Amino acid sequence: MFKQLTVNPRVEVLAVNGGEFLRYDGVATIVKDEALLEKVRAAMPQIMDLYDKNGWEMGLFYLENGHAEIRGMLDLKEEFDI
């Protein structure tokens, strides 16, 4: 996925909480920060071990020019630009 973001940085994140959905989209900006990566490693050692075992690279990014929507199953409840 990390390599795909460098080719096409458009991202949409979907999450659900009960009967509500969050849709958050934007343009991914890749972050290369070893200090931040070490904090991730400390917070999630089991996941980082899995990445290490499989030779995967942990990709860190944040979204710019984002838009978020909170939706019910059939209706828009709230939306905002981030």
FENDATA-V338141 format. One record per pair of residues at least 6 apart in sequence whose ideal C-beta (glycine too) atoms are under 7 Angstrom apart, sorted by sequence separation. I is the first residue (numbers start at 1). J is the second residue. D is the distance in whole Angstrom. If there is no record, write none. Layout:
i = <I	I>
j = <J	J>
d = <D	D>
//
This chain:
i = <71	14	15	41	51	69	70	40	70	14	48	69	12	13	68	68	12	11	67	68	11	66	67	66	10	11	9	40	9	37	5	37	6	36	5	33	30	31	31	30	31	29	28	29	28	29	27	26	27	26	27	26	26	25	26	24	25	24	23	22	23	22	23	20	21	20	11	20	19	5	19	2	5	2	20	1>
j = <77	21	22	48	58	76	77	48	78	23	58	79	23	24	79	80	25	25	81	82	26	81	82	82	27	28	27	58	28	58	28	60	30	60	30	60	59	60	61	61	62	61	61	62	63	64	63	63	64	64	65	65	66	66	67	66	67	68	68	68	69	70	71	70	71	71	63	72	72	59	73	57	61	59	77	59>
d = <6	7	4	5	5	6	5	7	4	6	7	4	7	5	7	6	4	6	5	6	6	7	7	4	6	5	5	6	4	6	5	7	7	6	7	7	7	4	6	5	7	6	4	6	6	6	7	3	5	6	5	5	3	6	7	6	6	5	7	7	5	6	7	6	5	7	6	6	6	6	6	6	6	3	7	7>
//
